[in-house]
């Protein structure tokens, strides 16, 4: 019995090391859209009612902190960009403002 537990533990650690996820994470279904939106808002530090300007400003602030040239890494930047894109795509369409038009 002890050998089976040790083997299961070893296989779990190998799975985590080789694939980047624990075995039980594969048992969960894919993230729902609402969970992905919640995580994106949390990563950028914006509220549920944030508009496009707030999302872009938050993205710029976070980019200044975690950019690879400033000690961050590419994976963090990819996550940050994906969060920005997800939140911007979730907003209702608003036509661009043209200050020169009447």
HELIX and SHEET records of a PDB file:
HELIX    1   1 UNK A    2  UNK A   19  1                                  18    
HELIX    2   2 UNK A   23  UNK A   26  5                                   4    
HELIX    3   3 UNK A   33  UNK A   44  1                                  12    
HELIX    4   4 UNK A   52  UNK A   66  1                                  15    
HELIX    5   5 UNK A   68  UNK A   70  5                                   3    
HELIX    6   6 UNK A   74  UNK A   90  1                                  17    
END                                                                             
